[in-house]
């Protein structure tokens, strides 16, 4: 029973405890207002105090009405210390472990499936070529229903890709490229339509910026996305602020999702509070809607039963757990997902990068000199304190950010393995490993900048115009 003092409060998350305290506080007020017997009020007050104490123990802070903890997914890394827990939600990623988030535990917590060797081999058989190095190296590590997508492909049934970007700043960093580089590969090997959502409405609701600035960022970010090499005949990029006002199909799906998700559910998933603006509360339905082909009648000829595959970082999964729960109730197929790990900040894998901290990552606008300086000055090292110690004991690739970045961007498997062996043995020094990363990132960013220069406002307009793509449905 919720009000039983014997209830095992230790199993509750901070957010669940917060909700218990809030409910109990309302109960106490109702009992007092209704002039209930004194012993009944006293028992309810004792329960309230007990819940507040449990909340303080779990969070390290006093309960404050209307100010819940963020809806953080807590993953215990095999210890009982609070500081050794990973915190993951759509807006925050924190871990005290220098290796980064424990993704195996995150899979268990989120209830997704590990991308194992069998699935990678099946993808290879289906497409007739070597899988992307993001799959081979576990950068995309988790999935939901990817086997169904492969079933559809093998049976010549259509599906489509959907990914997105929240345009919070004008300049994107190299970590932002990960889902787009992988999505481009998926589009090419499976030859399917792609929709890319720019959630400029979300950024306006969450950030201190004007609607006009959010829309401007969306168009600027679109140039970086287009520069990844997407096919204009197979790709539709849209701004929510633009497209929502023009597509009846898109809005109908938003309303259907909104009707089937309660305020309590959305509070539980995303940690919204009574003081959040109603735009935030309704936004998850807008991120859900592109999962349904009827949101794009111009592409799919009005067909509603075409399954969607969403490549995204694992922190976006709460949106699509909600979507998958709602889909059958509105007569839509559940979207499938491929989840990537987080791209580490230069300072270490404990946090995601921040677009507001220029030294937390390599930005797509950085010069060769800036890239060199950032890596040499800020890239967290897994090396030893002295050259002598490093030669004797070797470096730690599990925590070395330069090696992590090379795992993402160095395509040559043999070269990566050579570097790992040399660094682990102490043969390769930290400065030498950083030099390899500098020589990898400088041409990569420079080539991106050259491609971006070719992306005119007219090209952006063409990508963002609702239209039929090069597919028949």
C-alpha positions in Angstrom: 0.0 0.0 0.0 1.2 3.5 -0.9 0.6 4.8 2.6 2.1 1.9 4.5 5.2 2.9 6.6 6.4 -0.7 5.8 6.5 0.1 2.1 10.0 -0.5 0.7 10.9 3.0 -0.2 14.5 2.1 -1.1 13.3 0.6 -4.3 11.8 3.9 -5.5 13.6 6.4 -7.7 14.0 10.0 -6.5 11.2 11.1 -8.8 8.9 8.4 -7.5 9.8 9.5 -3.9 9.1 13.1 -4.8 5.6 12.1 -6.1 4.9 10.1 -3.0 5.8 13.1 -0.8 3.7 15.4 -2.9 0.7 13.0 -2.7 1.1 12.5 1.1 1.3 16.3 1.6 -2.0 16.7 -0.3 -3.5 14.0 1.8 -2.4 15.7 5.1 -3.9 19.0 3.9 -7.2 17.3 2.9 -7.4 15.5 6.3 -6.9 18.8 8.1 -9.3 20.7 5.9 -11.9 17.9 6.5 -11.3 18.1 10.3 -10.4 14.4 10.4 -9.7 12.7 13.8 -6.4 13.7 15.4 -4.9 10.2 15.4 -5.6 9.9 11.6 -3.9 13.3 10.9 -1.0 12.4 13.2 -0.4 9.1 11.3 -0.5 10.8 8.0 2.0 13.5 9.2 4.3 10.7 10.5 4.1 9.1 7.1 4.9 12.4 5.4 7.9 13.0 7.6 9.1 9.4 6.8 8.8 10.0 3.1 10.6 13.3 3.3 13.5 11.7 5.1 13.7 8.9 2.5 13.7 11.6 -0.2 16.5 13.5 1.5 18.5 10.2 1.9 18.1 9.4 -1.8 18.8 12.8 -3.2 20.9 14.6 -0.6 18.5 17.5 -0.6 15.4 18.6 1.2 12.0 18.1 -0.4 10.8 21.4 -2.0 7.2 21.5 -3.4 7.1 22.0 -7.1 10.8 21.3 -7.5 11.3 17.6 -8.3 14.7 16.1 -9.1 15.2 15.8 -12.8 13.9 12.5 -14.1 17.3 10.8 -13.9 17.7 7.2 -14.7 19.8 5.7 -12.0 22.1 2.9 -12.8 24.1 1.5 -10.0 27.6 0.5 -11.1 27.8 -2.4 -8.7 28.5 -0.3 -5.6 26.3 1.2 -3.0 27.9 4.6 -3.1 25.6 7.3 -4.4 28.4 9.1 -6.3 29.1 5.9 -8.3 25.7 6.0 -10.0 25.1 7.0 -13.7 22.5 9.6 -14.4 20.9 9.6 -17.9 17.9 11.5 -19.2 17.2 13.5 -22.5 18.9 16.6 -21.1 21.6 15.3 -18.8 24.3 12.6 -18.8 26.5 12.2 -15.8 28.7 9.4 -14.5 31.6 9.3 -12.0 33.3 6.5 -14.0 36.1 7.7 -16.2 35.3 5.0 -18.7 31.9 6.5 -19.2 28.3 5.2 -18.7 27.9 1.5 -18.0 25.9 0.7 -21.2 25.2 -2.9 -20.2 23.4 -1.8 -17.1 21.6 0.9 -19.2 20.3 -1.7 -21.6 18.8 -3.6 -18.6 17.4 -0.4 -17.1 15.8 0.7 -20.4 14.7 -2.8 -21.4 16.3 -2.6 -24.9 18.3 -5.4 -26.6 22.1 -5.5 -27.1 23.4 -5.4 -30.6 25.2 -8.7 -30.6 27.4 -10.5 -33.1 24.5 -12.5 -34.5 22.6 -9.3 -35.3 25.6 -7.6 -36.9 26.2 -10.8 -39.0 22.6 -10.7 -40.0 22.9 -7.1 -41.1 26.0 -8.0 -43.1 24.2 -10.8 -44.9 21.2 -8.6 -45.6 23.2 -5.7 -47.2 26.0 -7.8 -48.7 28.8 -5.7 -47.3 30.8 -5.1 -44.2 28.8 -3.3 -41.5 29.7 0.3 -40.5 32.5 0.6 -38.0 30.0 2.2 -35.6 28.3 -1.3 -35.4 31.5 -3.3 -35.4 33.0 -1.2 -32.5 29.8 -1.1 -30.4 29.2 2.6 -30.9 25.7 1.7 -31.9 25.2 -0.9 -29.1 21.5 -1.3 -28.4 18.3 -1.7 -30.4 14.6 -2.2 -30.3 13.0 -4.4 -33.0 15.9 -4.2 -35.5 15.1 -7.8 -36.4 11.7 -6.7 -37.6 13.3 -4.1 -39.9 15.6 -6.8 -41.3 12.5 -9.1 -41.8 10.8 -6.3 -43.7 13.9 -5.6 -45.9 14.4 -9.3 -46.7 10.7 -9.6 -47.7 11.0 -6.5 -49.8 8.6 -4.5 -47.6 9.3 -0.8 -47.2 10.5 1.1 -44.1 12.0 4.5 -43.6 14.5 6.3 -41.4 13.9 9.1 -38.9 16.4 11.0 -36.9 16.7 14.5 -35.6 18.6 17.4 -34.1 17.8 20.0 -31.4 19.3 23.2 -32.8 20.5 24.7 -29.6 23.4 26.6 -31.2 24.7 27.8 -34.5 27.8 25.7 -34.5 27.6 21.9 -34.2 30.4 19.8 -32.8 31.9 16.5 -34.2 29.8 14.5 -31.7 26.6 15.8 -33.4 27.8 14.1 -36.6 27.6 10.6 -35.2 23.9 9.9 -35.7 23.9 11.6 -39.1 27.0 9.7 -40.4 25.4 6.4 -39.4 22.0 7.4 -40.7 23.6 8.3 -44.1 25.2 4.9 -44.2 21.9 3.2 -43.4 20.1 5.1 -46.0 22.6 4.2 -48.7 22.8 0.4 -47.9 19.1 -0.1 -47.5 18.0 2.6 -50.1 15.1 4.1 -48.1 13.5 7.5 -47.5 14.8 9.6 -44.6 13.1 12.3 -42.6 15.2 14.6 -40.3 13.3 16.6 -37.6 14.8 19.9 -36.4 13.2 20.5 -33.1 13.5 24.3 -33.0 10.2 24.5 -31.1 11.8 22.4 -28.3 14.8 24.6 -28.1 12.6 27.7 -27.8 10.6 26.1 -25.0 13.7 24.9 -23.1 16.2 27.6 -23.8 16.4 31.3 -23.3 16.1 32.3 -27.0 13.5 33.8 -29.3 11.4 31.8 -31.8 13.3 33.6 -34.6 16.7 32.6 -33.2 15.6 28.9 -32.8 14.5 28.9 -36.4 17.7 30.5 -37.6 19.8 27.9 -35.7 17.6 25.1 -37.3 18.5 26.4 -40.8 22.2 26.8 -40.0 22.3 23.2 -38.5 20.5 22.0 -41.6 23.6 23.1 -43.6 25.9 21.0 -41.5 23.5 18.0 -41.8 23.3 18.4 -45.6 27.1 18.7 -45.7 27.3 15.0 -44.5 26.3 14.1 -48.0 22.6 13.2 -47.9 20.8 12.6 -51.2 18.3 15.4 -51.8 16.0 13.1 -53.7 15.7 10.7 -50.8 15.8 13.1 -47.8 13.3 15.5 -46.2 14.6 17.9 -43.5 11.9 19.8 -41.7 11.7 22.4 -39.0 8.8 21.9 -36.5 8.1 25.6 -36.5 7.7 25.4 -40.3 6.2 22.0 -41.0 3.7 21.7 -38.2 1.6 24.5 -39.6 1.4 23.0 -43.1 0.8 19.3 -42.5 -2.6 18.0 -41.4 -1.2 14.5 -41.2 1.6 15.5 -38.8 -0.7 17.5 -36.6 -3.3 14.7 -36.5 -0.7 12.3 -35.2 0.5 14.7 -32.6 -3.1 15.1 -31.3 -3.6 11.3 -31.2 -0.4 10.8 -29.2 -1.4 13.7 -26.8 -4.8 12.0 -26.2 -3.3 8.7 -25.2 -0.6 10.0 -22.8 -1.6 11.3 -19.4 0.0 14.2 -17.5 1.1 11.7 -14.8 2.8 9.5 -17.4 4.7 12.4 -19.0 5.7 13.7 -15.5 7.0 10.2 -14.7 9.0 9.8 -18.0 10.4 13.4 -18.3 10.2 14.8 -14.8 7.9 17.7 -15.7 6.5 19.8 -12.9 3.5 21.9 -12.3 5.7 25.0 -12.9 6.8 23.8 -16.4 5.1 25.6 -19.3 2.5 23.6 -21.1 4.6 23.6 -24.3 7.1 21.3 -22.6 4.4 18.9 -21.5 3.0 18.6 -25.0 6.3 18.5 -26.8 7.0 14.7 -26.5 4.1 14.1 -28.8 5.7 16.3 -31.5 8.9 14.2 -31.3 6.8 11.1 -31.5 4.8 12.0 -34.6 7.6 11.6 -37.3 7.6 7.9 -36.2 4.4 7.4 -38.2 4.4 7.5 -42.0 1.0 9.2 -42.1 2.9 12.4 -40.8 4.4 12.6 -44.3 1.6 12.0 -46.8 3.6 13.6 -49.6 6.3 11.0 -49.2 4.3 7.9 -48.5 1.2 8.6 -50.6 -1.0 8.5 -47.5 0.1 5.0 -46.4 -0.1 4.6 -42.7 1.5 1.2 -42.0 5.1 1.7 -43.0 7.5 1.0 -40.2 10.1 3.5 -39.0 13.7 3.0 -37.9 15.2 5.6 -35.6 19.0 5.9 -35.1 19.6 8.1 -32.1 21.7 8.5 -28.9 20.4 6.4 -26.0 19.3 9.5 -24.0 16.5 10.0 -26.5 15.0 6.6 -25.8 12.4 7.9 -23.3 10.6 9.7 -26.1 10.4 6.6 -28.1 9.5 4.2 -25.2 6.5 6.5 -24.9 5.9 6.4 -28.6 6.1 2.6 -28.8 3.6 2.4 -25.9 1.1 4.6 -27.7 1.5 3.3 -31.3 -0.7 0.2 -31.1 -3.5 2.3 -29.4 -3.6 4.6 -32.4 -3.3 1.9 -35.0 0.3 2.5 -35.9 3.4 0.2 -36.0 5.9 0.7 -33.3 9.1 2.4 -34.4 12.3 0.4 -34.2 15.4 2.0 -32.7 19.2 1.8 -32.9 20.9 3.5 -29.9 24.4 5.0 -29.9 26.7 5.6 -27.0 27.4 9.1 -25.9 30.2 11.0 -27.5 32.7 12.0 -24.7 33.7 15.5 -23.8 37.4 16.3 -24.4 37.7 16.5 -20.6 36.6 12.9 -20.1 33.7 10.5 -20.6 32.0 11.5 -17.4 29.6 14.0 -19.2 28.2 14.7 -22.6 29.6 17.8 -24.3 28.0 21.2 -24.0 27.6 23.3 -27.1 28.0 26.3 -24.8 31.5 25.2 -23.7 33.9 25.7 -26.7 36.6 23.6 -25.0 34.4 20.6 -24.4 34.6 19.3 -28.0 35.9 19.9 -31.5 33.4 22.1 -33.3 32.7 22.0 -37.0 33.8 25.6 -37.3 37.2 25.0 -35.6 40.4 25.9 -37.5 43.3 23.3 -37.8 45.2 25.3 -35.1 42.2 25.3 -32.7 41.8 21.6 -33.2 45.4 21.0 -32.4 45.4 23.3 -29.3 42.1 21.8 -27.9 43.4 18.2 -28.2 46.8 18.9 -26.8 45.5 21.1 -24.0 42.1 19.5 -23.0 41.9 15.9 -24.2 41.8 13.7 -21.1 44.8 11.3 -21.0 45.0 7.7 -20.0 48.7 8.0 -19.8 51.0 7.8 -16.8 52.4 10.8 -14.8 55.9 10.3 -16.2 57.4 8.9 -19.4 59.3 6.3 -17.3 56.1 5.1 -15.7 54.2 5.1 -19.0 57.0 3.1 -20.7 56.8 0.6 -17.8 53.1 0.3 -17.1 51.5 1.6 -20.4 48.4 3.8 -21.0 44.7 3.1 -20.4 42.7 3.2 -23.6 39.5 2.8 -21.6 39.7 6.3 -20.2 41.9 8.1 -22.8 39.7 10.5 -24.8 42.1 10.7 -27.8 41.7 6.9 -28.2 37.9 7.2 -27.7 37.7 9.8 -30.5 39.8 7.7 -32.8 37.3 4.8 -32.1 34.7 7.0 -33.7 36.6 8.6 -36.5 39.5 6.4 -37.5 38.0 3.9 -40.0 41.0 1.6 -40.3 40.4 -1.3 -37.9 44.0 -2.6 -38.1 45.5 0.9 -37.5 43.2 1.4 -34.5 44.2 -2.0 -33.0 47.9 -1.2 -33.6 47.5 2.1 -31.7 45.7 0.3 -28.8 48.4 -2.2 -28.5 51.2 0.4 -28.7 49.6 2.7 -26.2 48.7 -0.1 -23.7 52.2 -1.5 -23.8 53.8 2.0 -23.2 55.5 2.0 -26.6 53.2 4.9 -27.7 53.2 8.1 -25.6 50.1 10.3 -24.9 51.6 13.1 -27.0 52.1 10.8 -29.9 48.5 9.4 -29.6 47.2 13.0 -29.5 49.2 13.7 -32.7 47.4 10.8 -34.5 44.1 12.3 -33.4 45.0 15.8 -34.6 46.1 14.4 -37.9 42.7 12.5 -38.2 40.4 15.3 -37.1 42.0 18.3 -39.0 41.3 16.9 -42.5 37.9 15.5 -41.5 36.7 18.9 -40.2 38.3 20.8 -43.1 36.6 18.6 -45.6 33.3 19.1 -43.8 33.8 22.9 -43.9 34.4 22.8 -47.7 31.2 20.8 -48.3 29.3 23.1 -46.1 30.4 26.1 -48.1 28.7 24.6 -51.1 25.3 24.4 -49.2 23.4 27.5 -50.3 20.2 28.8 -48.8 18.5 27.6 -52.0 19.7 24.0 -51.4 18.5 24.2 -47.8 15.1 25.4 -49.1 14.9 22.4 -51.5 15.7 19.9 -48.7 13.1 21.5 -46.4 10.3 21.7 -49.0 7.5 19.1 -48.4 7.6 17.0 -51.6 7.5 13.5 -53.1 10.8 11.7 -52.8 12.4 9.2 -55.2 10.3 6.3 -54.0 6.9 4.8 -55.0 4.4 3.9 -52.3 
